[in-house]
Amino acid sequence: MQITMYTTDWCPYCIRAKAFLEQKGLAFEEINLAGDPDFREKIQALTGGWTVPQIVIGETPIGGYDELRRLDKAGELDRLLAA
């Protein structure tokens, strides 16, 4: 399942989310929006969220780092990835 993560350079939660996915051995596409002054509007339109990171698994926006960790702890991350 494709994982896409929208990030910026200055976001500590982006760094944590990337490290978490790498630790789990999961490949992801990072789209860095740091150079885009309108990035908040763009990610809101794409994912419904205003903050970074915004993580999308397949076609499903899951939110940011905290939501990613919650899904993992609940066993739901593996279910989403297997779908």
Secondary structure, DSSP 8 states (H G I E B T S, - for coil): --EEEEE-TT-HHHHHHHHHHHHTT---EEEE-TT-TTHHHHHHHHHS--SS-EEEETTEEEESHHHHHHHHHTTHHHHHHH-
